[in-house]
């Protein structure tokens, strides 16, 4: 038979393990989402100048990033 204090420690340990598991899942999910966002913007050429054969240039599009596309001639 466990004492009241032992039952209290067991409940606290379970809560701690569940809390740690939830925090790890949130951390991994947030990190994965950030890496995915960076990879998509790198693939799109976010902010990179793209030169066209007609003598014009424009900056690449960005996904969920405040960037105004710019255009010009070279």
N, C-alpha and C positions, 0 to 999 in steps of 0.2 A: 504494500500500500504506500503510495507516495504522499508526502506531506504537502501542505498547501503551498509552501515555498517552492518545492520541486515542480509542482504543477504550474506555478507562476513563471518559473524559469523556462519550462518547456513551451509555454504559450509565447513568451517573449522571443525565444529562439525561432519559433515558427514564423512569427511576424517579421523578424529580422531577415530570415531567409527569403520570404516572399517579397519583402521590400527591396532587397538586394537584387533579386531576379527581375523585378519590374524595372528597376533603375538600369540594369544592364541591357535589357531589351530596348528601353528608350534610348540609351546612349548609342547602341549599335545601329538602331534604326535611323537616328538623327545623323550619325556619321555616314552611313550608307547613302542617305538622301543627299547629303552635301557633296559627297564624291560623285554621285550621279549627276547632280546639277553642274558641277565643274566640268565633268566630262562632256555633257551635252553642249555647254557653252564653248568649250574648246573645239568640239566637232563642227559647230556652226561658224567658228571663226569670229567670235565675239570681239568686236573692236579692231580686228585685224584689217588692214587695207587690202582690198582686192582690186587689182588693175585689170581693165578691160581693153580689148584690142582697138577700140575706137578712140582711145586717148582719155578716157574717163576713169575715175576710181570711186570706190565707195567702201565704207566700213561694214564689216559683217554684222549680221543680226545677233541679238542676244535674247535668251530665253529667261524671263522673269528677272531681269536686271535692268535698272534704269539707265539706258544708253540710247541716245538719239543718233540714228544713222546719219552719216555725213557723206556728201558727194562732192566731187570736184573734177577738175581737168589737170592733166600733167603734161 
